[in-house]
Amino acid sequence: MNKDIPLLFRQLTHGVYVIGVSCKDNDNAFTAAWIMQVSFRPLLLALSIHPDHSSYRMLIQSKAFSVNVLPDGRIDLADRFGRPAAKEDKFAGVAWHRGKTGAPLLDEALACFECEFSHECSAGDHQLVFGRVVTGAVLDPDAIPMNYRDTGDLDGSSKLYPGGFS
Ligand SMILES: Cc1cc2nc3c(=O)[nH]c(=O)nc-3n(C[C@H](O)[C@H](O)[C@H](O)COP(=O)(O)O)c2cc1C
């Protein structure tokens, strides 16, 4: 049996997204791969987010978030928003505007969704946040979405996996 657990989990296909939040005059956004549609009626997305992220606290307080779909080739955006907010102004030089919910929308995303917080539950070391989609738009129908697999170890996740199956 192949014991390379990071390599095994890289076989799961994910897109790459920038999740925007806005709370009390503060705007933030972070890169995420663990997002999926989970319902048609109502339209629900689920996001797995680490509770230590500054975006998590802002999301829970503001009860809204945006999902910006990154196009292939914009690894620079995945990298920039994958860093902690405290270290730099992540939005410096990035074109964005505020959406209906108040959450930041990136002009260079190929599509965007806006969600109102629905509910959450704990999922191991992450929180699974469910958002009801209240609006959204396709900005570039010809663009190809970025594949998480192509980001390599940009998120540093290879060292987060356990050494074996329990
Ligand atoms: C490609 C990539 C995918 C990521 N996916 C997730 C994810 O699905 N969930 C998550 O909680 N963090 C994810 N991260 C990590 C966060 O983007 C990162 O910890 C960020 O610094 C959090 O920002 P904040 O503290 O300003 O909220 C990912 C990072 C990268 C680069």
The ligand as an SDF file (V2000), in Angstrom:
LIG
                    3D

 31 33  0  0  0  0  0  0  0  0999 V2000
   -3.6980   26.7340   -2.5670 C   0  0  0  0  0  0  0  0  0  0  0  0
   -4.1630   26.9670   -1.1340 C   0  0  0  0  0  0  0  0  0  0  0  0
   -5.3260   26.3630   -0.6710 C   0  0  0  0  0  0  0  0  0  0  0  0
   -5.7840   26.5860    0.6480 C   0  0  0  0  0  0  0  0  0  0  0  0
   -6.9630   26.0120    1.0590 N   0  0  0  0  0  0  0  0  0  0  0  0
   -7.4440   26.2990    2.2950 C   0  0  0  0  0  0  0  0  0  0  0  0
   -8.7260   25.7950    2.6850 C   0  0  0  0  0  0  0  0  0  0  0  0
   -9.4460   25.1360    1.9150 O   0  0  0  0  0  0  0  0  0  0  0  0
   -9.1560   26.0700    3.9480 N   0  0  0  0  0  0  0  0  0  0  0  0
   -8.4050   26.8290    4.8290 C   0  0  0  0  0  0  0  0  0  0  0  0
   -8.8600   27.0420    5.9740 O   0  0  0  0  0  0  0  0  0  0  0  0
   -7.1980   27.3410    4.4780 N   0  0  0  0  0  0  0  0  0  0  0  0
   -6.7060   27.1020    3.2140 C   0  0  0  0  0  0  0  0  0  0  0  0
   -5.5060   27.6230    2.8300 N   0  0  0  0  0  0  0  0  0  0  0  0
   -4.7010   28.3910    3.8120 C   0  0  0  0  0  0  0  0  0  0  0  0
   -5.1020   29.8630    3.9410 C   0  0  0  0  0  0  0  0  0  0  0  0
   -5.2490   30.5010    2.6860 O   0  0  0  0  0  0  0  0  0  0  0  0
   -4.0210   30.6150    4.7550 C   0  0  0  0  0  0  0  0  0  0  0  0
   -3.8130   29.9900    5.9920 O   0  0  0  0  0  0  0  0  0  0  0  0
   -4.2990   32.0910    4.9440 C   0  0  0  0  0  0  0  0  0  0  0  0
   -3.1220   32.6930    5.4520 O   0  0  0  0  0  0  0  0  0  0  0  0
   -5.4330   32.4150    5.9030 C   0  0  0  0  0  0  0  0  0  0  0  0
   -5.5710   33.8330    5.8840 O   0  0  0  0  0  0  0  0  0  0  0  0
   -6.2080   34.7070    7.0670 P   0  0  0  0  0  0  0  0  0  0  0  0
   -5.5310   34.2890    8.3540 O   0  0  0  0  0  0  0  0  0  0  0  0
   -5.8840   36.1240    6.6640 O   0  0  0  0  0  0  0  0  0  0  0  0
   -7.6720   34.4300    7.0950 O   0  0  0  0  0  0  0  0  0  0  0  0
   -5.0250   27.4240    1.5210 C   0  0  0  0  0  0  0  0  0  0  0  0
   -3.8610   28.0470    1.0530 C   0  0  0  0  0  0  0  0  0  0  0  0
   -3.4310   27.8280   -0.2560 C   0  0  0  0  0  0  0  0  0  0  0  0
   -2.1770   28.5260   -0.7440 C   0  0  0  0  0  0  0  0  0  0  0  0
  1  2  1  0
  2  3  1  0
  2 30  2  0
  3  4  2  0
  4  5  1  0
  4 28  1  0
  5  6  2  0
  6  7  1  0
  6 13  1  0
  7  8  2  0
  7  9  1  0
  9 10  1  0
 10 11  2  0
 10 12  1  0
 12 13  2  0
 13 14  1  0
 14 15  1  0
 14 28  1  0
 15 16  1  0
 16 17  1  0
 16 18  1  0
 18 19  1  0
 18 20  1  0
 20 21  1  0
 20 22  1  0
 22 23  1  0
 23 24  1  0
 24 25  2  0
 24 26  1  0
 24 27  1  0
 28 29  2  0
 29 30  1  0
 30 31  1  0
M  END
$$$$
